Amino acid sequence: MTRYLLPAILCAVLFAAGCTRSTQVAAAPETAPARVTVTTGHATTRTVAASISETGSFVADETSDIAPPVAGRVISTPVNIGDFVKGGQVICELDHRDAQLRLDQAKAQLEQANAALRQTQSRIGFSGQGQFEAAGVPEVAASRAASESAQAQARLAAADAKRYENLVATGDVSRSAYEKARTAQETAEAAANAARQQYEAALNAARQNWGAVENSNAALDAMKSQLAQAEKALADTTIRAPFDGYITDRPAAAGEYVALTNKIATIVRIGSMKLHLNIPEQQAARVHVGMTVTARVAAYADREFRGRISAVNPSVDPNSRVFILEARFDNPKGELRPGMFSTARIQLPGGEAAVFVPRSAVIRDKTTDSYQVFAIENNTARLRVVVIGDIDGDQIRIANGLTGSETVAVSSQGALYDGAPVNGAGRPSDASRK
């Protein structure tokens, strides 16, 4: 019996020992996280100029989608996307052979019209100088002189016939002499009438020839108009930049046929940029043209761009209850680009309370493109996502995320996380006490 009892007792002892060891391992305390020693600063509140903060996007001062004035086949496109072009610089060449032929034809027709005009002018002896006078035409002048001479001969013959008539009554001349004088009078009057008709015919011919000159002048003007159209058609095959700017798109390529509705290129003027902001209707009475606007963009996170309100849309969108405000910014270096998202602040008259922290307290999270601050509460770091504003020396304004009463970490943020214990031996930095 003893032989069976000893193994049982041994098993019981081993089981009890294992349970005791397991209990001891489970009850062992976990290792506490290491405390991070940080230097701290204080958030402060002070009065600054009042402002309105809104978001918006930059747009180019001018944007032009350039279409060809005439249809044709592209033979060259001497610009590429990103090129800066001056106003009047060639950006596309179309096939101009047909236009050149039409121009040559118009020039030949103009020469013909000039020759026809000179010919009609020569018919009436008009040199093209001064006003036209029909009486000055040689044929008209000769006919007029002949008519006047014939009329004088007729008057002389009439006077002779009258004298012979009186002499017949007194018996001083014979009846036959009188009849001869009457016949001479009738002949002279007939000649005068014929000369007058020739003069009138010459005058009418001169007037008709002058009408031909006027018609030739009209034909010449028409040819000049056609020549101008042909010159324009040739010039239209060379497409030029309408203003100084950058090429942002160039869909046309050599060999392609383009119609009037096709786009050759897009050019933007960015020497001056416009920022469009959506302003709530509650702020309508507080903003007006000329106010200063400061803007920030992600590409230049530490810089502010200053501009002024250039236009305020008087209409409020009935759905979103906002209106569009336009601010204009000088952009001589092209740093601001169309489409950039911006956080902008409109400076208003008066003042308002603003929260500031040391610049070293603010860190940027590149993953979320946000700004963060670690507030120290009861020796524990608390992560706060903030919206930053103006920079004033070594202080930066916090537009949203802090109340102004916090103690913030200004060092060792890389080792911190939300809830991390911190070493209370840290002291406020000199910058935070200013």
Secondary structure, 3 states (H helix, E strand, C coil): CHHHHHHHHHHHHHHHHHHHHHHHHHCCCCCCCCCEECCEEECEEEEEEEEEEEEEEEEEEEEEEECCCCCEEEEECCCCCCCEECCCCEEEEECCHHHHHHHHHHHHHHHHHHHHHHHHHHHCCCCCCCCCCHHHCHHHHHHHHHHHHHHHHHHHHHHHHHHHHHHHHHCCCCHHHHHHHHHHHHHHHHHHHHHHHHHHHHHHHHHHHHHHHHHHHHHHHHHHHHHHHHHHHHHHCEEECCCCEEEEECCCCCCCEECCCCCCEEEEEEEEEEEEEEEEHHHHHHCCCCCEEEEEECCEEEEEEEEEEEEECCCCCCCCCEEEEEEEEECCCCCCCCCCEEEEEEEEEEEEEEEEEEHHHCEEECCCCEEEEEEEECCEEEEEEEEEEEEECCEEEEEECCCCCCEEECCCHHHCCCCCEEECCCCECCHHHC
